Amino acid sequence: MMKWVGLVALLLAAVALSACGELGTPTVKSAKLAKSFVDGKAVDETKNYSPGNHTFNLIVEVGSAPVGTTVGATWYQVNAGDIKNQKLQGNEISLKGNESLAHFTLTNQSDWTPGKYKVDITLNGKAERTLDFQVQ
């Protein structure tokens, strides 16, 4: 009798979890480019920067992220000046505790070359999305 009660409880738990979807599977809820990042928020969202905007900000919001989820950003100069499809920088952030935001920056001390750029976003090493933007 106890075996049946345990089996029924296990089946009910499995049904309840399946009704909730894939619990603990991280997803990218949003990804925004901005001119600034203040108090955990994107300020002046944009996909168009001026050459004098020396810092590009990327804010990625992750849902259902267990501790240790990694968010990556790889920045490229796609077609700007004489340079085409050049990787500029890549890095990863490992989320801790209740974190759901990852903030990345790409900075240039001098003015950016006008043209097309992009940033590729990964979640636990898998490609999630690409944001295209330009400097004009």
DAFENKA-V537602 format. One record per residue. RES is the residue in one small letter. NEAR is the number of other C-alpha atoms within 8 Angstrom. D_FIRST is the distance of its C-alpha to the first C-alpha in Angstrom with 1 decimal. Layout:
# DAFENKA-V537602
res:RES near:NEAR d_first:D_FIRST
res:RES near:NEAR d_first:D_FIRST
This chain:
# DAFENKA-V537602
res:m near:4 d_first:0.0
res:m near:5 d_first:3.8
res:k near:6 d_first:5.4
res:w near:7 d_first:5.3
res:v near:8 d_first:6.5
res:g near:8 d_first:8.8
res:l near:8 d_first:10.0
res:v near:8 d_first:10.8
res:a near:8 d_first:12.6
res:l near:8 d_first:14.4
res:l near:8 d_first:15.5
res:l near:8 d_first:16.7
res:a near:8 d_first:18.6
res:a near:8 d_first:20.2
res:v near:8 d_first:21.3
res:a near:8 d_first:22.8
res:l near:10 d_first:24.7
res:s near:8 d_first:26.0
res:a near:6 d_first:27.3
res:c near:7 d_first:29.3
res:g near:6 d_first:31.0
res:e near:7 d_first:31.6
res:l near:7 d_first:30.9
res:g near:7 d_first:33.2
res:t near:8 d_first:35.5
res:p near:11 d_first:39.0
res:t near:9 d_first:41.6
res:v near:11 d_first:45.2
res:k near:8 d_first:45.5
res:s near:7 d_first:49.3
res:a near:9 d_first:52.2
res:k near:10 d_first:55.6
res:l near:12 d_first:59.0
res:a near:15 d_first:61.1
res:k near:14 d_first:64.4
res:s near:10 d_first:62.8
res:f near:10 d_first:59.5
res:v near:7 d_first:59.5
res:d near:4 d_first:56.8
res:g near:6 d_first:54.0
res:k near:6 d_first:55.6
res:a near:13 d_first:57.6
res:v near:9 d_first:61.2
res:d near:7 d_first:63.5
res:e near:9 d_first:61.2
res:t near:9 d_first:63.3
res:k near:9 d_first:63.6
res:n near:8 d_first:67.3
res:y near:11 d_first:68.7
res:s near:9 d_first:72.4
res:p near:11 d_first:73.8
res:g near:7 d_first:74.1
res:n near:10 d_first:70.4
res:h near:11 d_first:69.9
res:t near:10 d_first:66.1
res:f near:12 d_first:63.5
res:n near:13 d_first:60.2
res:l near:11 d_first:56.8
res:i near:13 d_first:53.9
res:v near:12 d_first:50.5
res:e near:11 d_first:47.5
res:v near:13 d_first:44.1
res:g near:9 d_first:40.9
res:s near:9 d_first:37.4
res:a near:12 d_first:39.0
res:p near:10 d_first:36.9
res:v near:9 d_first:39.0
res:g near:7 d_first:41.1
res:t near:12 d_first:41.7
res:t near:12 d_first:45.2
res:v near:14 d_first:47.7
res:g near:14 d_first:50.9
res:a near:12 d_first:54.3
res:t near:12 d_first:57.1
res:w near:13 d_first:60.5
res:y near:12 d_first:63.0
res:q near:14 d_first:66.6
res:v near:12 d_first:66.6
res:n near:11 d_first:70.2
res:a near:12 d_first:72.4
res:g near:7 d_first:75.9
res:d near:5 d_first:76.3
res:i near:9 d_first:72.6
res:k near:8 d_first:70.0
res:n near:8 d_first:66.3
res:q near:8 d_first:66.4
res:k near:9 d_first:63.4
res:l near:8 d_first:64.4
res:q near:8 d_first:61.4
res:g near:9 d_first:57.7
res:n near:7 d_first:55.1
res:e near:8 d_first:51.5
res:i near:8 d_first:49.8
res:s near:9 d_first:46.3
res:l near:16 d_first:44.6
res:k near:8 d_first:43.4
res:g near:6 d_first:41.2
res:n near:6 d_first:41.3
res:e near:6 d_first:44.3
res:s near:9 d_first:44.5
res:l near:10 d_first:48.3
res:a near:11 d_first:50.3
res:h near:8 d_first:54.0
res:f near:8 d_first:56.4
res:t near:8 d_first:60.2
res:l near:9 d_first:62.9
res:t near:7 d_first:66.3
res:n near:8 d_first:69.8
res:q near:5 d_first:72.7
res:s near:6 d_first:75.1
res:d near:9 d_first:75.0
res:w near:11 d_first:72.6
res:t near:8 d_first:74.2
res:p near:11 d_first:73.9
res:g near:11 d_first:71.7
res:k near:12 d_first:68.1
res:y near:14 d_first:65.2
res:k near:12 d_first:61.4
res:v near:11 d_first:58.3
res:d near:13 d_first:55.2
res:i near:12 d_first:51.9
res:t near:13 d_first:48.9
res:l near:14 d_first:45.4
res:n near:8 d_first:43.7
res:g near:8 d_first:46.6
res:k near:6 d_first:46.2
res:a near:8 d_first:48.9
res:e near:9 d_first:48.1
res:r near:7 d_first:51.4
res:t near:8 d_first:55.2
res:l near:7 d_first:57.5
res:d near:9 d_first:61.1
res:f near:10 d_first:63.9
res:q near:11 d_first:67.6
res:v near:13 d_first:70.4
res:q near:8 d_first:73.5
